[in-house]
Protein backbone atom coordinates (compact mmCIF):
# COMPACT_ATOMS: atom_id res chain seq x y z
CA UNK A 1 0.00 0.00 0.00
CA UNK A 2 1.49 3.30 -1.09
CA UNK A 3 1.13 6.29 1.19
CA UNK A 4 1.65 9.83 -0.07
CA UNK A 5 4.27 11.32 2.23
CA UNK A 6 4.64 14.56 0.24
CA UNK A 7 2.32 16.48 2.59
CA UNK A 8 3.89 15.13 5.77
CA UNK A 9 6.01 17.51 7.78
CA UNK A 10 7.83 15.04 10.00
CA UNK A 11 8.18 11.42 10.98
CA UNK A 12 5.87 11.97 13.94
CA UNK A 13 3.10 13.30 11.69
CA UNK A 14 3.45 10.18 9.53
CA UNK A 15 3.37 7.96 12.62
CA UNK A 16 0.08 9.56 13.69
CA UNK A 17 -1.52 8.29 10.48
CA UNK A 18 -1.08 4.70 11.61
CA UNK A 19 -3.19 5.22 14.73
CA UNK A 20 -5.77 7.51 13.18
CA UNK A 21 -9.45 6.58 13.00
CA UNK A 22 -9.57 7.24 9.26
CA UNK A 23 -6.64 4.88 8.63
CA UNK A 24 -8.29 2.23 10.80
CA UNK A 25 -11.54 2.51 8.84
CA UNK A 26 -9.70 2.20 5.53
CA UNK A 27 -7.84 -0.90 6.73
CA UNK A 28 -11.16 -2.44 7.88
CA UNK A 29 -12.68 -1.82 4.44
CA UNK A 30 -9.65 -3.41 2.78
CA UNK A 31 -9.94 -6.46 5.04
CA UNK A 32 -13.63 -6.84 4.14
CA UNK A 33 -12.82 -6.49 0.43
CA UNK A 34 -10.03 -9.07 0.63
CA UNK A 35 -12.31 -11.52 2.43
CA UNK A 36 -14.98 -11.10 -0.27
CA UNK A 37 -12.39 -11.73 -2.97
CA UNK A 38 -11.15 -14.82 -1.15
CA UNK A 39 -14.69 -16.22 -0.88
CA UNK A 40 -15.33 -15.52 -4.57
CA UNK A 41 -12.12 -17.26 -5.64
CA UNK A 42 -12.89 -20.32 -3.50
CA UNK A 43 -16.19 -20.72 -5.33
CA UNK A 44 -14.43 -20.71 -8.71
CA UNK A 45 -12.37 -23.84 -7.99
N, C-alpha and C positions, 0 to 999 in steps of 0.2 A: 504494500500500500504506500503510495507516494504522498508525502505531505509537503505542502508549499511553505517553505521556511522563509521566503523572501520578505514577508511582512513581520517576521519575528525580530524582536530587538535584542534578545539575549537567550542564553540557554535556559534560564529559569522560566521565561515566558513560554518557551517550547515545552518544558516539563509540565507546566500547568495544563496544557492541552490534554495530556494523558489522563488526568484526573477530572476533566471537565464533564459536566452532565451531557453536553452536546456530543462529545466524543463517545461517551458511553452509549448513548442512544444510537449513534451510527454503527458502532460495533455490534449492538444487539440486532439491528436490522440486517447487517451482513451475516450474522450467525443464522438468522431465520432464513435468509435467502439461500445460504449454503446448504442448510438442512433440506429445503425444498428441492434444490438441485440434486442432492444425494438421493432423496426418495424417488425423484423422477428417473434417475439413471438406474436405480435398482429395478424399476419396473420394466425397463427396456431389455434386460438380460434374458 
